[in-house]
Structure formats: C-alpha cells, structure tokens
Amino acid sequence: MSAFIDSIVLARKEAADDAGALSEGVTQLQQHNRDLKQHIAQLDAEAVKEATAGWGTNDRKLIVSLCARTKSQLRRTAAKYRELYDEDFREAVQSETSGNYGKLVS
C-alpha cells in the first residue's frame, strides 16, 4: 500500500500545475479508499463468522469486529456478510449472544 501512496505523492509533485493529472490522482485515491473499505468489511464479516461458528462465541473477535466500527462500516460488513454467507448478519450475531452483552454487540 505504501508504494501506491508514494506513487500518488510523486505524481502530485510532478504534475502540480496539471489539473487533469491531479483530478486523475484524486479519482485513483477515491477508488483505493472504496476498495479498502470493502476489504475491511470482508475481513470483519469473516471474523464474525469465525467468532460465531462452533461451540461458544469468540467474544474478543466479535467485539473487535463490531464495537469499534461506525454505522456505515457495520452496514458494509452486514452487506458483505450477506454476500459471502447468504445469512442475515444481525440474526447471526443475535443467535450467538444474549443479555446485556447481546444488546451491546447487536
């Protein structure tokens, strides 16, 4: 990833007066940001699936995947979870948690 950012910084220096080049750089950065958000959503969806699979729940993994995320990140994770596993994200989490803890993570 650092090589990508370095290439953008270099292009910015080389094309400081070229509006077209700067616009292309912004477009590339925006696409990179969208791709990164989707990658994080996939990692979180996979972590939630692993945390809720089998006997018991891996609380640490579940908390890291859910409690440190914004609403928009959770929406992306829920959509990716549906795409990957054809299951409802909220139902999967609620079925594995209960009480106040269940309310917190779902």
Secondary structure as a PSIPRED ss2 file (coil, helix, strand):
# PSIPRED VFORMAT (PSIPRED V4.0)

   1 M C   1.000  0.000  0.000
   2 S H   0.000  1.000  0.000
   3 A H   0.000  1.000  0.000
   4 F H   0.000  1.000  0.000
   5 I H   0.000  1.000  0.000
   6 D H   0.000  1.000  0.000
   7 S H   0.000  1.000  0.000
   8 I H   0.000  1.000  0.000
   9 V H   0.000  1.000  0.000
  10 L H   0.000  1.000  0.000
  11 A H   0.000  1.000  0.000
  12 R H   0.000  1.000  0.000
  13 K H   0.000  1.000  0.000
  14 E H   0.000  1.000  0.000
  15 A C   1.000  0.000  0.000
  16 A C   1.000  0.000  0.000
  17 D C   1.000  0.000  0.000
  18 D C   1.000  0.000  0.000
  19 A H   0.000  1.000  0.000
  20 G H   0.000  1.000  0.000
  21 A H   0.000  1.000  0.000
  22 L H   0.000  1.000  0.000
  23 S H   0.000  1.000  0.000
  24 E H   0.000  1.000  0.000
  25 G H   0.000  1.000  0.000
  26 V H   0.000  1.000  0.000
  27 T H   0.000  1.000  0.000
  28 Q H   0.000  1.000  0.000
  29 L H   0.000  1.000  0.000
  30 Q H   0.000  1.000  0.000
  31 Q H   0.000  1.000  0.000
  32 H H   0.000  1.000  0.000
  33 N H   0.000  1.000  0.000
  34 R H   0.000  1.000  0.000
  35 D H   0.000  1.000  0.000
  36 L H   0.000  1.000  0.000
  37 K H   0.000  1.000  0.000
  38 Q H   0.000  1.000  0.000
  39 H H   0.000  1.000  0.000
  40 I H   0.000  1.000  0.000
  41 A H   0.000  1.000  0.000
  42 Q H   0.000  1.000  0.000
  43 L H   0.000  1.000  0.000
  44 D H   0.000  1.000  0.000
  45 A H   0.000  1.000  0.000
  46 E H   0.000  1.000  0.000
  47 A H   0.000  1.000  0.000
  48 V H   0.000  1.000  0.000
  49 K H   0.000  1.000  0.000
  50 E H   0.000  1.000  0.000
  51 A H   0.000  1.000  0.000
  52 T H   0.000  1.000  0.000
  53 A C   1.000  0.000  0.000
  54 G C   1.000  0.000  0.000
  55 W C   1.000  0.000  0.000
  56 G C   1.000  0.000  0.000
  57 T C   1.000  0.000  0.000
  58 N C   1.000  0.000  0.000
  59 D H   0.000  1.000  0.000
  60 R H   0.000  1.000  0.000
  61 K H   0.000  1.000  0.000
  62 L H   0.000  1.000  0.000
  63 I H   0.000  1.000  0.000
  64 V H   0.000  1.000  0.000
  65 S H   0.000  1.000  0.000
  66 L H   0.000  1.000  0.000
  67 C C   1.000  0.000  0.000
  68 A C   1.000  0.000  0.000
  69 R C   1.000  0.000  0.000
  70 T C   1.000  0.000  0.000
  71 K H   0.000  1.000  0.000
  72 S H   0.000  1.000  0.000
  73 Q H   0.000  1.000  0.000
  74 L H   0.000  1.000  0.000
  75 R H   0.000  1.000  0.000
  76 R H   0.000  1.000  0.000
  77 T H   0.000  1.000  0.000
  78 A H   0.000  1.000  0.000
  79 A H   0.000  1.000  0.000
  80 K H   0.000  1.000  0.000
  81 Y H   0.000  1.000  0.000
  82 R H   0.000  1.000  0.000
  83 E H   0.000  1.000  0.000
  84 L H   0.000  1.000  0.000
  85 Y H   0.000  1.000  0.000
  86 D C   1.000  0.000  0.000
  87 E C   1.000  0.000  0.000
  88 D C   1.000  0.000  0.000
  89 F H   0.000  1.000  0.000
  90 R H   0.000  1.000  0.000
  91 E H   0.000  1.000  0.000
  92 A H   0.000  1.000  0.000
  93 V H   0.000  1.000  0.000
  94 Q H   0.000  1.000  0.000
  95 S H   0.000  1.000  0.000
  96 E H   0.000  1.000  0.000
  97 T C   1.000  0.000  0.000
  98 S C   1.000  0.000  0.000
  99 G H   0.000  1.000  0.000
 100 N H   0.000  1.000  0.000
 101 Y H   0.000  1.000  0.000
 102 G H   0.000  1.000  0.000
 103 K H   0.000  1.000  0.000
 104 L H   0.000  1.000  0.000
 105 V H   0.000  1.000  0.000
 106 S C   1.000  0.000  0.000
